[in-house]
Amino acid sequence: MIKRTITEKLMYLVTKFPVVSVLGPRQSGKTTLVKNVFPNYEYISLEDIDFRIMAQEDPRGFLRLHGNYEGLILDEIQNAPDLLSYIQTHVDNTKKNGYFILTGSQNFLINEAITQTLAGRIAILTLLPLSIGEMKNSNLLATQPETAMFKGCYPRIYDQKIQPEDLFPNYIRTYIERDVRMVKNVTNLNDFQKFIKLCAGRIGQLVNLASLGNDCGISSGTVKSWLSLLESSYIIFTLQPYYKNFNKRLIKSPKIYFYDTGLACSLLGITSEEQLNSHYLRGGLFESFIISDLMKQSYNKGTLPSIYFWRDKTGNEVDCLIEKGEKIIPIEIKSGLTINRSFFEGIDYWSTISDTDPKNGIIIYAGDTGQKKIKENVIGWKNIDDLI
């Protein structure tokens, strides 16, 4: 098994909460993780129709039959959301920490039910595909950034040695045909698939609801709804702008990124690392690859990411801002292999208007070496695994 960084936080939380939930996209490794960490727990998959029917029709009998002394893992809990109310009663009566481990792949179906039913009784973790640090520690990290971006970070790519062109088209097809069909406001699956591809074509760019709607033939309201669906199912995330005013008019639209660049490459029709290397969206894909890894670092520590970008309406921009208490760390992400002076312009400008030390700024680039320039730190893409 590939060692997952989130394991330490998971093992801590089961000593403090009666229920711990591990959410994340399909095939991110949730089931493998919880079965490995809790080998003595009884494991039940609610994808199994027999278990699902019993959990839905006789939840008390289901919990009595399948509970044991150690604990119970309920996989794909979104298939039986009403069971959560009976879990609440059980944990209130037994007051045993770490008894229930829940996993779920469809955040849009389960998050609200969890927070409403098990408030104060549950800790929620998010497990995303492999991080750069996890791949590096397992000797799986590619030597070139194009290879890493093209292959993506889903564990099955590495565990089963599946080619990206075999995994990702089937992943999208399964996602659309299984998960999206459950959402009532998606009536045309072909339009939705086109919409996902349009989102991939805007990776690293500001969200423009009108443009997306016009290109897909849907309303701005539907665009908002579908973006929310893609976010809650861990396909995309939107990076919000940092709003603090430095006497400049600021951009207030979020940017769109994909949690996995291998999936984005597949949607863009990129079929090889060589094609990616010369693709017009290479810079946006590299930016998405780095920022998604920073998101993973936060989630793996059990914290919500405090990551933003900053841009004013005159074109000045910082790709990424990490908020640590009262401290803001500006980060510029560059897909070039050779460091040049233009890399530092965004951080230089930010340092001037924010009256901060430019030495706190970081440049992340597609080269291998990390070095310290006169003002900012320069870090190669392979060495960002402990920035959060």
N, C-alpha and C positions, 0 to 999 in steps of 0.2 A: 504493500500500500504506500502511496505517496504521502509523506507526512504533511498534514495540514496545520498551518499556523494557528488556526482558530481553536485547536484541540485544548490548549491550556485554558482558554476562557470558558469553553464548554464544561470542562471538568470542575472549574471553580463554581460556575453558576448552579450546577446540580446540587451543590451543598447549601445553596441559599434559597432556592425556589422549588416548590413542588412540581412545577411544570416548566420545561424548557423546550422552546420551539426552534428548529433550524429551518429557515426558509431560503429559497434561492431558485435559480432556473433549473429546468430539467437537465439532468446529466452533469450537474456541477459537483457531484460526489457526496451528497447529503446522506444517502442510505449507507454507502460504504463507510463514511465517517462514523455515524452513530452505532452501526453494528460492530465496528472495530473498537470503539471506545467503551461500549457497554455490551460485552459478549454474553453476559449472563442474563440480560433482559430478554423477555419474550418479544419476538418481532412479529408484527402483523401489518401486512400491506393492504390498505383499503382500496387498492386497484383490483384486488381479488373480489369478484362479484359476490361470492358466498359470504365473505367477511363483511363486505359493505352492506349487504342486505340485512344481516343480523344486527350490525351496528346501527342501522337506520330504524329497524322495526322493533328491536328489543335491546336498547342501549344498556339497561341495567344488567340484563342477562349476559350481554356481550362482555361488559367489564368484569363481571363475576367469573365468567368462564375463562377469560384470557389474562386475568391479573395473576401475578405471582409475587413471591417475597421480594425479589430484587427490583423489578420494575417492568415497564411496558413501553415498547417503541411502537408508535402508530404512524405508519408511513402514508403520505398523501392524504393528510387529514381533511383536505378540502372536499373529499368525496363523501364525508359524513359530518358536516358542520354542526348538526344538532347534537352530536355526541359531546360537544364541548360543555354543554350545560350539565351533563351527568358527570363529566370529569370534575367540574367545579364542586359539585356536591361531594364527590369522592374525596378530593383533596382537603376539603373543609372538615370532613369527618376524620380522616386519617392523620392529617398534619405531618405527612412524610415528605421531606424534600427529595427532589430528583426522581420521583416515582414514574412520571410520565415524560417521555421524549416524543415530541411531535415533529414531523417534517411536512413540508408543503411546497408545491411548485407553482401554484397559481395565487400570487399575492392578492389579486383582485377579488378572489372568491373567499379568502380565509382571513385576511388581516383584520377586517372590521369585526368579524365574528370573534376572533381571538381577543382583541382589545376590549370589546364590550363584555364578553362572558367571563374572561379570566383575568380581568384587571387586578393588579396587585398580587397575582398568584403565578405569573408567568414571566420568564425572561425570553426575549426574542433575539436570536442571532441570524445573521445573513451570511450564507456561504456562496460565494461567487466562484467562477472557474479559477484555475490555478493562477497564483501570483508569480511575478518574476522571481521573488525570493524562494518560493516553494519549488519552482522548476530548477532554479540554480542549486538549491540544496539537494535536489534529487538527481543532479547531473542530466537534466532534461532540457536545459535552456540552450537555444540555438546560438551559434556563433555570430550570425548576422541578423540585424533587426528585421530585414525583409522576410526571412524565414520564420521568425517568431510571430510576426504580424499575420503572415499568410496562414500558418498552421493554427493560430489561435491558442486558447488556453484550456479548452475543455479536456478533462482527464482522459476520456476515452481515446482521444487522438494519440495519446502517449501510452496508455495502458494496453490498448488493443492494436496499436500501430495502424490505425485507420487513416486513409488519405483524406485531406480536407474536402476534396471534390466528391467523396462518397458520404461523408458525415453530414455536412451542412445543408445540402439540398433536402435530404431526408429529415433533418432536424426541423427545418422551416415547414416542410409539408406536414409533419406530425403536429407541430405547434398550431398551425392553422386549422387542420382538420379535427384535432381533438380539443384543444383548449379554447380557441377563438369561437368555435361553434357554440360554446356554453354561454357566450355573452350575447344578449338579445339585440344590442344595438349594432351588431355586425351582421348585416343581412346579405351582403355580397362579398363572398370570400375572395373572388378574383380582384375586386377593387382593393380589398385589404392587402392582398399580396403585392399589388402594384404600389400601394402606399408604403409598405415596408421598404421596397426597393428605392422609392423616392427619398425616404429618410436616409438610406445609406448614401445616396448621392449628395446629401447635404451634411455629411459628417464633418464636425468641427465648425459648422456655420451657424449663424443666428437663425432661430426658428421664425419662419414667416408663414403664418397661418393661411393668409390669402393665396400665396404662391403654391403651397402644398395643396390647398383645396382646388385651385384652378387646374393644376397639373393632373390631379386625380379625379376631378369631376365630382367633388363632394363639398359640403358646406364647411365653413370655418368651425362651426360647432362640432361637426363630426370629426374634423381634424383634431380638435382638442380632446375629444373623447377617445379617439384611436391612439393618440400620443400617450394619454394616460394609461391605456390598456397595455401598450408596449413597455411603458415604464414599470407598471406593477407586475408584469411578467418577466422582468429582468432582461429584456432584449436591448432597450436603450436606457439612457439616463440624460436628463437635461441639467446642464451646469448653469446655475443662477449667477447673475451679475452682482458684483459687490457695489452696494448702493452709496457708500459714504461719499459725500459731495466734497470735491476739492475745487470748488468754484468753476466747475466745468459741467456742461450738459452731458449726462451719461446715457449710454445705451442701457435699456432696461429689458430687452428681450433675452431669453436664455439661449444657450448653445446646445446643439444636439450631438450626442456621442453614443457609441455602441459599447456595451460591456465587453464584447469579444470582437476583435478585428478580423479573425478568421471568418466569422459569420458575415461581417460586413463585406469582406472581400468576395465571398460567395454571392451575395446579393448584387454586387457590382459587376459580376461576370468576370472577375479576375481569376485566372486559371493557373497562374504560376508566379513564383517569386520574381522572375525576370519581368513579367508584365507589371507586377506591383511596383517594381523599382522605377519604372518610367511612367507610372500612372499619374494623372493630374491631381488625384486626391491622396497621393502618398503622404504629403505633409499633414493633412487632416487625419489620416489613419494613424500616423505615428503619434500625433497629439492625443488621439483617442486611446491608443495603446498605453501611453504613459499615465494619463489622467485616470483611466479605469484602474490602473494598478494602484494609484494613490487611494482610490475609493476602496479597493480590496484591503489595503493596509489598515484603513480605519475600521472596516467591518470585522476584520480578523481579530482586532483588539476589543471588539464588542462595543464600539462607539460609532455614532453617526458621523459621516464625513462633514467637516466644515471647510469645504473647498468651493472656490468661486473663480470667476474671471473678472477682468476690469477693462472697459473700453469707453472712451468718450466719443463724442460725435465728430471730432476732428480727426479721428483715426488712430490716436494714441491707445496702446493696448498692452495688457499683461495677460499672458495665456492662462495663468493659474495663480490664485492666491490661497494660501493655507492659513486659516485662522487658528492661532494657539493662544487662547485667553485674550489678552490685549495686544498680543504680538501678531503681525501679519507678515508672512513670508512670501515674497513675490517669486514666481518661477516662470521662466521662459523655456519653451519646448521647441527645439529646432531639429529638423530631420536631416540636416546636412552632416557630412562626415568630417568636415574641416571647420575649425573654429575661426570665426572672423568677427570684426568689430561690430558689425550690424546686429549680432546676437544680443548685444548689451543695451541696445537703444531703449527698449521698453522698460527695463529695470532702471536705467539711468533717469528716464523721465519720471517714473513712479517715485523714485527716491527724492527727486527734486520737489515734487508737489506734495508729497506726504511727509517731508522733512525727516526721512529715515536714513539709516546707514546703508549704502548700496552693498556693503559686505554681507548683509543678510540675504541678499538675492541669490538665486540659484539658476544656473543654466543647465538644462538637461538636453543632451544632443545624441545623435545616432552613432557617435564614435565609441571607442572602447576605453579610452583613458580618462581619468578624472584629474583635474588640475586646478590650481588656484591662480586666477588672474589678479590684476592690480586691485580690482573692485569686487568681483563676484566669484562665487564658487562655480566650477564647471564639473559636471558629473556625467559620465558615460551612462547609457541607458541600462546597462547590466547592473549598475551599482546603486540603483534608487530604492532598494528593497527595505530600507529602514528610515525613510524620510518622515513618516508619520510618527 
